[in-house]
Amino acid sequence: MTVTLEKGDATRVFESVPALVCDTCGEVYLEDEIGSHLLAKIQADEAQWDAQFAATDDGKLAELVAAVEAEINDGRTLPMFDAQGNFREYPASESNNR
């Protein structure tokens, strides 16, 4: 079962999670141990992100910005949103060719 968990600002999607589903309403239930394990994974991801962000100095951020701007200017990116502000999805073949 695919399970989406939210913790603070973080949203994570986990696939192939053993879960119980109510036959009547479709509510998904996780055993406490599984839920705790998934939340621990989220916390570990957040800690890794925080450590990487803290270790990134202004010079590294400037390099990243320059690289992204170059990709945009060279036409090697695809827009995330359409003219109405809706998220766009692309076939893998189209997004991989950039």
Number of C-alpha atoms within 10 A of each C-alpha: 12 11 16 10 14 11 10 6 5 11 10 15 10 11 10 8 13 13 15 13 13 10 8 6 7 9 9 13 14 15 11 9 9 14 15 12 12 19 16 12 13 18 14 12 14 13 12 12 12 11 11 10 11 9 10 10 9 9 9 11 12 11 11 12 12 12 12 14 13 13 14 13 10 9 10 12 15 14 11 11 11 10 8 6 8 9 10 11 12 11 7 8 8 9 12 8 8 10
